[in-house]
Amino acid sequence: NAGVTQTPKFRVLKTGQSMTLLCAQDMNHEYMYWYRQDPGMGLRLIHYSVGEGTTAKGEVPDGYNVSRLKKQNFLLGLESAAPSQTSVYFCASSYSPNARGIFGPGTRLTVL
Amino acid sequence: KQEVTQIPAALSVPEGENLVLNCSFTDSAIYNLQWFRQDPGKGLTSLLLIQSSQREQTSGRLNASLDKSSGRSTLYIAASQPGDSATYLCAVSGGTSYGKLTFGQGTILTVHP
């Protein structure tokens, strides 16, 4: 039982490049979330999913897209990276809205 | 819009002290409140979850209380140890939020020997 895993752990991009962050969970959780953590801003929700095939916007969705084609995977895409997207990205999952959130180890992204 | 505030921003105590971390939120219509621990460069670990109908939860040396009407929660750590040094985050889930969490900025705790 690996919990929540995130790939990659670190990445450096140039402005305008694209990339996809992968989140995978093996707990059969319905709910999955992408957050970003910035100094002085705390963690903020980017997008979330309440089940396979569903996605919805969070607090700071601009510049990101997501997909949940399989229940166990939640992908976060940056189509044209900007320096403002330099951050640590955390994926989380939960069994229900009222259950504990299980967080992944994070992806540290730097956009030059 | 829900806002979560944590006080103090940082706390340094000698080993063995009992301590209290504070969390306040502006909208009392919450589903639950969680306390997380984050070690430097690591992910978040959920320590305690208090449902909106509960007043407190305990796990080992940790005790979290919730006063929903006043929008406050406290995390009590008994007999602190150097291994407790970390950032502690409070997060609330709204009534119709599908488990979406609103986080506080965290309290950086240092326990020195």
Interface residues (C-beta under 8 A of the other chain):
Chain A: V4 Y31 Y33 Y35 G40 G42 L43 R44 L45 Y48 V50 A56 G58 F90 A92 S94 S96 P97 N98 A99 R100 G101 I102 F103 G104 P105 G106
Chain B: Y31 N32 Q34 F36 G41 K42 G43 L44 T45 S46 L49 Q51 L89 A91 S93 S97 Y98 G99 K100 L101 F103 G104 Q105 G106
